[in-house]
Amino acid sequence: MVVVVLVLAIGVTWLLLAGNISNPLSSSLGSIGSRGLQPALFQAAPLRTTHGGVDRVYFISTQSQAVSFRSGRSVSEVRNDYLHIDLWAIDTETATVAWRRRLRTFQDDEREGRILPGFAILGADGGTLWLNVEGPLGVSLADGHAVADVTLIEQRNPALAGKLVTGPGYVAFGKNGLQLTLDDASQWRIDARDLSAAPRDTPAGDPSGIVGAADFRHSATGRFQMRALNVGTAWLGVLTDAEANELSHPAVVPGRDANERPGAMQQFLNENHVPKPLNDPLPQPYRLWKAQVTMVSAAPQDWPKELPNNWGTREEFSRYEALPESPPFLRAGLLRENGSAKVPLWYRDPDSVLVLHLDKLGPAGRLQLSRISGPLGKPVWQLPLPMATLGTVMRGESDILLWGSEPPSSDGRKENGSDENRKLVRINVASGHSSVLDLTAESVTTPVESGAPLH
């Protein structure tokens, strides 16, 4: 009888791990199934791809679970602790979960020493999605079944066997696909089509199929906001009233006589009398302004014309004007796709930019996104976003995906037991219509499929 009870208890434990089920055996086995499923943590960058004409975005998550049970006649309780690693595929058109596949589960002592941010999406090479799950793991973009791992890569490339370094930073993804480092410091790239290895800088067989993970910084809204857009000699950007007033007047050296010949300090101020990069918007209202930009000599004023001019050129701004129909935007910046983008996102029909801003200061503040058209600064649409911080921007042909987080409600209650909810918002750029997927909430309700073995 004891053996039967133990077998049934183990079976229920695995059923509980597989998804959300009721507890039909509670009457015969006693108290079973404190599921103890915590909300998933999404700590790595997502990836968006339209491979094969299917537009999806992929996420990887880690999730803790404690399962406990006791037999009907026992006073002691058995508890198992698990760490699940899951891969998510999201249908961008509907903002719904296409599938969720369990990649790996660590139990009890196996959980120790695991670096949660080390589980990451690396990039896509054709129909293969490369992941780092304590080593390279290739899965199908279509359904998430495994197609490659360290063992298979070494079988296809005997010269690499036993030499791969799988620690943090040694499994990467670049313009030629999956990058691996060996223990002799040599670097190789793996072709997803046949898993053949070649030196890292060997061109990819199909460069068009190479897609890297999106730019992601947890709670780094300012990284996706920038000051302005330059089009020829025209400048369009966000300024506070104080910034606009200062820039609209000539730079002046404090205490200098108006008749005094300009010196090095005046030259320095002139060169720096331009809008500064928007590293982090001030907690103040901004408006959209325009200005004219011309390139002038960077030589000191009154530089003799008979001497060679090797000073180059610099920008000179003039004719600052506020766009008359531009509303004020709190803590605002022009939206860009990633932190290294030199220009913000801009669109035609009508010519317009996207302004990312706040509705209010303080913990209750939430982000807003507005599409503003030229030349008057007229709003095309304004959309409240269910997030306080932004972590990723992913641009599509006719839409954008924003991934960010929302903290608990102002009364301190935590939804789903989480300190924050990670949310994915799809926005149609033409209409401003949006759909929202709460990934944190989905993580405790969406069924999960077991990982398939290598084919």
C-alpha positions in Angstrom: 0.0 0.0 0.0 2.8 2.4 0.8 4.4 1.8 -2.6 1.1 2.6 -4.3 0.7 5.8 -2.4 4.2 6.9 -3.2 3.8 6.2 -6.9 0.5 8.1 -7.0 2.1 11.0 -5.1 5.0 11.2 -7.5 2.6 11.1 -10.4 0.5 13.9 -9.1 3.7 16.0 -8.5 4.7 15.7 -12.2 1.1 16.5 -13.3 1.2 19.6 -11.1 4.5 20.6 -12.7 3.0 20.2 -16.2 0.2 22.7 -15.9 -2.8 23.9 -14.0 -4.9 20.9 -12.9 -7.2 20.3 -10.0 -6.4 17.9 -7.2 -8.7 14.9 -7.7 -6.8 12.7 -5.3 -6.9 15.0 -2.3 -9.5 12.9 -0.5 -7.5 9.7 -0.8 -4.0 11.0 -0.3 -4.6 13.8 2.1 -3.3 17.3 1.5 -1.6 17.4 -1.9 -0.4 20.2 -3.9 0.6 23.3 -2.6 1.6 24.3 -6.2 3.7 27.2 -5.0 4.0 28.5 -8.5 5.6 31.9 -8.5 5.2 34.4 -11.4 7.8 34.1 -14.1 10.8 36.4 -14.4 11.6 37.8 -17.8 15.2 39.0 -17.5 16.6 38.6 -21.0 16.0 40.4 -24.3 13.2 39.2 -26.6 13.5 38.6 -30.3 11.1 39.5 -33.1 11.3 37.8 -36.5 9.0 37.4 -39.5 10.8 34.2 -40.8 8.5 32.2 -43.1 6.0 35.0 -43.1 5.1 34.4 -39.5 5.5 37.5 -37.3 6.3 36.4 -33.7 8.2 37.6 -30.8 10.1 35.2 -28.5 10.8 35.4 -24.8 12.6 33.2 -22.3 11.6 33.1 -18.6 12.6 31.5 -15.3 10.0 30.4 -12.9 10.2 29.0 -9.4 7.7 26.4 -8.0 7.4 24.5 -4.7 5.3 21.3 -4.7 4.4 19.7 -1.4 2.3 16.7 -0.5 1.7 14.2 2.3 0.2 10.8 2.3 -3.2 10.2 4.0 -1.7 8.6 7.1 1.5 10.6 7.3 2.1 13.6 9.5 5.3 14.6 7.5 5.2 16.6 4.3 7.3 16.1 1.3 8.4 19.2 -0.6 10.2 19.6 -3.9 11.5 23.0 -5.2 11.8 23.5 -8.9 13.3 26.1 -11.3 11.7 26.0 -14.7 13.2 27.5 -17.9 10.5 28.3 -20.5 10.4 29.6 -24.1 7.5 31.7 -25.2 6.3 32.4 -28.8 3.9 35.4 -29.0 1.7 36.0 -32.1 2.1 39.7 -32.7 -1.0 40.1 -34.8 -3.3 39.0 -31.9 -0.9 39.7 -29.0 -1.6 36.2 -27.7 0.6 33.2 -26.7 1.1 30.9 -29.7 2.9 28.3 -27.5 5.0 28.0 -24.4 7.6 25.2 -24.2 9.5 24.0 -21.1 13.2 23.8 -22.0 14.6 22.6 -18.7 13.7 22.1 -15.0 16.2 22.1 -12.1 15.1 20.4 -8.9 16.1 21.1 -5.3 19.9 21.1 -5.0 20.2 21.5 -8.8 18.8 25.1 -8.4 21.9 26.2 -6.4 24.3 28.5 -8.2 22.1 29.0 -11.3 22.5 32.5 -12.7 19.0 33.5 -13.8 20.0 36.2 -16.3 22.3 33.7 -17.9 19.4 32.0 -19.7 19.0 34.1 -22.8 17.8 34.3 -26.3 20.8 34.9 -28.6 19.5 35.2 -32.1 17.8 33.6 -35.1 19.6 32.0 -38.0 17.0 31.0 -40.7 14.4 28.8 -39.0 16.6 28.1 -35.9 16.4 30.1 -32.7 19.7 30.0 -30.8 19.4 30.1 -27.0 21.9 30.1 -24.2 20.7 27.5 -21.6 24.0 27.0 -19.8 25.4 26.3 -23.3 24.1 26.7 -26.8 20.7 25.3 -27.6 19.0 25.5 -31.0 15.3 25.2 -31.3 12.8 25.5 -34.1 11.2 28.9 -34.6 8.0 27.1 -35.6 7.3 25.1 -32.5 10.2 25.2 -30.2 11.4 21.6 -30.5 15.1 21.2 -30.0 17.3 20.9 -33.2 20.8 21.4 -31.8 22.8 21.3 -28.6 26.5 21.0 -27.5 26.5 17.2 -28.1 25.2 17.5 -31.6 27.5 20.4 -32.5 30.5 18.4 -31.3 29.4 15.4 -33.2 29.3 17.4 -36.4 32.6 19.1 -35.6 35.0 16.6 -33.9 37.7 19.2 -33.7 35.6 21.2 -31.2 34.8 18.2 -29.0 35.6 18.8 -25.3 36.9 22.4 -26.0 33.7 24.5 -25.8 33.6 27.1 -23.0 30.0 27.6 -22.0 30.5 30.1 -19.2 28.9 33.6 -19.3 30.1 35.6 -22.3 31.6 32.7 -24.2 28.4 31.8 -26.0 27.2 34.7 -28.2 25.6 35.8 -31.4 26.8 38.1 -34.1 26.4 39.1 -37.7 27.4 35.6 -38.9 25.2 33.7 -36.4 26.1 31.6 -33.3 29.5 32.3 -31.9 31.4 29.9 -29.7 34.7 30.3 -27.9 37.1 27.3 -27.3 39.4 26.8 -24.4 42.3 28.0 -26.6 40.6 31.4 -27.1 39.8 30.7 -30.7 36.3 31.7 -31.9 34.0 30.0 -34.3 30.7 30.5 -35.9 28.1 27.7 -36.4 26.0 27.6 -39.5 22.4 26.7 -38.4 21.7 24.9 -41.7 24.2 22.0 -41.1 25.9 22.9 -37.8 29.2 23.2 -39.5 31.9 25.3 -37.8 34.1 27.9 -39.4 36.2 30.8 -38.0 34.1 33.5 -36.4 34.4 36.0 -39.3 33.4 33.6 -42.0 30.4 35.1 -43.7 27.0 33.5 -42.9 25.6 31.3 -45.6 22.3 33.2 -45.6 22.9 36.7 -44.1 19.3 37.7 -44.6 18.2 35.1 -42.1 20.4 36.5 -39.3 18.3 38.3 -36.6 19.7 39.4 -33.3 17.8 39.8 -30.0 16.3 43.2 -29.4 17.9 45.9 -27.3 16.8 45.4 -23.7 17.6 47.3 -20.5 15.4 46.6 -17.5 13.5 49.8 -16.5 15.6 52.0 -18.8 13.0 54.3 -20.4 15.5 57.1 -21.0 17.5 54.8 -23.3 14.7 54.9 -25.8 14.1 58.7 -25.7 16.2 61.1 -27.7 16.3 64.9 -28.2 15.7 65.5 -31.9 15.4 64.6 -35.6 17.6 66.4 -38.1 16.4 66.7 -41.7 18.8 68.6 -43.9 19.0 72.1 -42.4 15.9 71.6 -40.3 15.9 70.5 -36.7 12.9 69.2 -34.8 13.1 68.3 -31.1 11.8 68.5 -27.6 12.8 71.4 -25.3 11.6 72.7 -22.0 10.7 76.4 -22.0 13.8 77.2 -20.0 16.0 75.3 -22.5 14.3 77.0 -25.4 14.7 80.5 -23.9 18.4 79.9 -23.2 19.1 78.6 -26.7 17.1 81.3 -28.5 19.4 84.0 -27.2 23.2 84.4 -28.0 25.7 82.8 -25.6 27.1 85.5 -23.3 30.2 85.3 -21.1 29.1 86.5 -17.6 30.6 89.9 -16.8 32.1 90.5 -20.3 31.8 94.0 -21.7 29.7 94.1 -24.8 32.5 96.0 -26.6 35.2 93.6 -25.5 36.7 91.4 -28.3 35.4 87.8 -28.0 38.0 85.5 -26.6 38.4 81.7 -26.0 35.6 81.5 -23.5 33.2 83.1 -25.9 34.3 80.7 -28.7 33.7 77.8 -26.3 30.2 79.0 -25.4 29.3 79.5 -29.0 30.4 76.0 -30.0 28.3 74.5 -27.1 25.3 76.7 -27.6 23.3 73.8 -29.1 20.7 71.4 -27.7 22.4 68.8 -25.6 21.8 65.0 -25.9 18.7 63.9 -24.0 20.4 61.4 -21.6 17.4 61.5 -19.3 14.5 63.9 -19.6 13.9 66.3 -16.8 10.8 66.0 -14.6 9.3 69.0 -16.4 7.0 69.7 -19.4 8.5 69.7 -22.9 7.2 70.9 -26.2 8.2 70.3 -29.8 10.4 73.0 -31.3 11.9 73.6 -34.6 15.1 75.4 -35.6 17.4 76.1 -38.5 20.9 74.5 -38.6 23.8 75.7 -40.7 27.4 74.6 -40.8 29.9 77.3 -40.0 33.6 77.4 -39.5 34.9 76.2 -36.2 37.9 78.6 -36.4 38.2 81.2 -33.7 36.3 84.5 -34.4 38.3 86.9 -36.6 40.7 84.1 -37.7 42.9 85.7 -40.3 41.8 84.8 -43.8 45.3 84.6 -45.1 46.1 81.7 -42.7 45.1 78.1 -43.4 41.8 77.1 -41.9 42.1 73.6 -40.5 39.5 74.0 -37.8 36.7 72.2 -39.6 33.1 73.1 -39.2 30.4 73.2 -36.4 26.7 73.4 -36.2 25.1 76.8 -35.6 21.4 76.9 -34.5 19.0 79.8 -35.2 15.3 80.7 -35.6 13.9 78.6 -32.8 10.1 78.3 -32.9 7.7 76.2 -30.9 5.3 74.2 -33.0 2.0 76.0 -32.5 -0.3 73.0 -32.0 2.1 71.0 -29.9 0.8 70.2 -26.5 3.1 70.0 -23.5 4.6 66.6 -22.8 5.9 65.6 -19.3 9.4 64.2 -19.2 9.4 63.6 -22.9 11.6 62.4 -25.7 11.3 61.2 -29.3 11.0 57.4 -29.4 13.9 55.4 -30.9 14.3 51.7 -31.4 17.5 51.2 -29.5 20.1 53.0 -27.4 22.5 53.3 -30.3 20.0 54.6 -32.9 21.1 58.0 -34.4 17.6 59.0 -35.4 14.2 58.5 -33.8 11.4 56.5 -35.3 9.5 58.7 -37.9 6.7 58.0 -40.3 5.1 59.3 -43.4 1.4 60.0 -44.3 1.5 62.2 -42.4 5.1 63.1 -41.6 5.4 62.5 -37.9 7.4 61.4 -34.9 6.5 59.4 -31.8 6.8 61.2 -28.4 7.2 59.0 -25.3 6.2 60.9 -22.2 4.6 60.5 -18.7 1.0 61.4 -17.7 2.1 62.4 -14.2 5.1 62.4 -11.9 5.4 60.0 -8.9 4.8 56.3 -8.4 1.3 56.5 -10.0 2.8 57.9 -13.3 2.4 55.8 -16.5 4.0 56.2 -19.9 2.1 57.7 -22.8 2.9 57.6 -26.5 1.8 60.3 -28.9 2.1 60.5 -32.7 2.8 64.2 -33.6 2.6 65.4 -37.2 4.3 68.4 -38.9 4.6 71.2 -39.6 2.3 72.4 -36.8 2.8 69.7 -34.2 -0.7 68.4 -34.4 -1.4 65.2 -32.4 -2.5 62.3 -34.7 -3.3 60.1 -31.7 -2.3 59.7 -28.0 -2.2 56.4 -26.3 -1.9 55.6 -22.5 0.5 52.7 -21.9 0.0 50.2 -19.1 3.6 50.5 -17.9 5.8 52.8 -15.9 9.1 51.8 -17.4 10.1 50.7 -20.9 12.6 48.0 -21.6 12.4 47.2 -25.3 11.1 48.6 -28.6 10.6 46.4 -31.6 9.6 48.0 -34.9 7.5 46.2 -37.5 6.2 47.2 -41.0 3.0 48.8 -39.7 3.3 48.5 -35.9 5.7 48.7 -33.0 5.9 46.4 -30.0 6.7 48.0 -26.6 7.8 45.7 -23.7 7.9 47.2 -20.2 6.8 46.8 -16.7 4.0 48.1 -14.4 4.5 48.2 -10.6 1.9 47.1 -8.1 -1.2 49.3 -7.7 -1.0 52.5 -5.7 -2.6 50.7 -2.7 0.4 48.3 -2.6 -1.4 45.2 -3.7 0.6 42.8 -5.8 -1.1 41.2 -8.8 -0.3 37.5 -9.2 2.2 37.9 -6.2 4.6 39.8 -8.4 6.5 43.0 -7.6 5.8 44.1 -11.2 3.9 42.9 -14.3 5.8 42.6 -17.6 3.6 43.7 -20.4 3.8 43.6 -24.2 1.9 46.3 -26.1 1.3 46.2 -29.9 0.4 49.5 -31.5 -0.8 50.1 -35.0 1.1 53.2 -36.0 -1.5 54.5 -38.5 -4.5 54.3 -36.1 -3.0 54.2 -32.7 -5.1 51.1 -31.8 -3.4 48.8 -29.3 -3.6 45.4 -27.7 -1.9 44.3 -24.5 -0.5 41.0 -23.3 0.3 40.7 -19.6 3.1 38.1 -19.6 3.4 38.0 -15.8 -0.2 37.1 -15.5 0.0 34.6 -18.3 2.9 32.8 -16.6 0.7 31.4 -13.9 -2.2 30.5 -16.1 -0.9 29.5 -19.6 -0.3 25.7 -20.0 3.2 24.7 -20.8 4.4 21.9 -23.2 7.2 19.6 -22.4 10.4 20.2 -24.3 10.8 17.8 -27.2 14.0 15.8 -27.6 16.4 16.3 -30.5 15.1 15.0 -33.8 
